[in-house]
Amino acid sequence: MARCEVCGNDYGMTFEVHAQGAVHVFDCFSCAIHRMAPICEHCRVQVIGQGVEVDGHWYCGAHCARAEGRTGVVDRV
């Protein structure tokens, strides 16, 4: 059994996420989202959809990116 790195639950059905050379162990998707999802630099919401990345900065969408002064960013329809 392995222990979830977010909630500490010792669970027989944990899973691993391999990202940027690190291995993370979680017992559920909500713990994985809590630890792994970027935070919008404008409204501070966790970005669990596609989001927008501009020059290394994360936003939940084009509106928040533009509100932070980023130009040329558009949402896809």
C-alpha positions as CSV (number, residue, x, y, z in Angstrom):
1,M,0.0,0.0,0.0
2,A,1.1,3.6,-0.6
3,R,0.3,6.8,1.1
4,C,-1.3,9.8,-0.7
5,E,1.0,12.8,-0.6
6,V,-2.0,15.2,-0.1
7,C,-4.3,13.6,2.4
8,G,-2.0,11.0,3.8
9,N,-4.5,8.1,3.2
10,D,-2.8,4.8,3.2
11,Y,-4.7,3.1,0.3
12,G,-4.2,0.0,-1.7
13,M,-5.4,1.6,-5.0
14,T,-3.2,4.7,-5.1
15,F,-1.8,5.8,-8.5
16,E,1.3,7.6,-9.6
17,V,1.6,10.7,-11.7
18,H,5.0,11.2,-13.4
19,A,5.6,14.9,-14.2
20,Q,8.8,16.9,-14.9
21,G,11.0,14.2,-13.5
22,A,9.1,13.7,-10.2
23,V,6.8,10.9,-9.2
24,H,3.6,11.9,-7.2
25,V,1.3,9.4,-5.4
26,F,-2.4,10.1,-4.9
27,D,-5.4,8.1,-3.7
28,C,-8.0,10.1,-5.8
29,F,-8.2,12.6,-8.7
30,S,-9.3,15.4,-6.4
31,C,-6.0,15.1,-4.4
32,A,-4.1,15.0,-7.7
33,I,-5.8,18.1,-8.9
34,H,-5.2,19.9,-5.6
35,R,-1.5,19.2,-5.8
36,M,-0.8,19.4,-9.6
37,A,-3.2,22.0,-11.1
38,P,-1.7,25.4,-11.8
39,I,-3.4,28.5,-10.2
40,C,-4.7,31.3,-12.4
41,E,-2.5,34.3,-11.8
42,H,-5.4,36.7,-12.1
43,C,-8.4,35.2,-10.3
44,R,-6.6,32.5,-8.3
45,V,-8.8,29.6,-9.4
46,Q,-7.2,26.2,-9.9
47,V,-7.0,25.5,-13.7
48,I,-8.4,22.0,-14.2
49,G,-9.4,22.6,-17.8
50,Q,-7.2,23.6,-20.7
51,G,-6.3,27.1,-19.4
52,V,-3.9,29.5,-21.1
53,E,-0.2,29.7,-20.6
54,V,1.6,32.9,-21.7
55,D,5.4,33.3,-21.3
56,G,5.4,30.8,-18.3
57,H,2.3,32.4,-16.6
58,W,-0.9,30.4,-16.2
59,Y,-4.5,31.8,-16.5
60,C,-7.8,30.0,-16.5
61,G,-8.7,31.7,-19.8
62,A,-8.0,34.5,-22.2
63,H,-10.1,37.0,-20.2
64,C,-7.8,36.7,-17.2
65,A,-4.7,36.8,-19.3
66,R,-5.8,40.0,-20.9
67,A,-6.8,41.4,-17.5
68,E,-3.1,40.9,-16.5
69,G,-1.9,42.8,-19.6
70,R,-1.2,39.9,-21.9
71,T,-1.9,40.6,-25.5
72,G,-2.8,38.5,-28.5
73,V,-4.5,35.8,-26.3
74,V,-7.8,34.5,-27.6
75,D,-10.2,31.7,-26.5
76,R,-11.0,29.1,-29.0
77,V,-14.6,28.6,-30.0
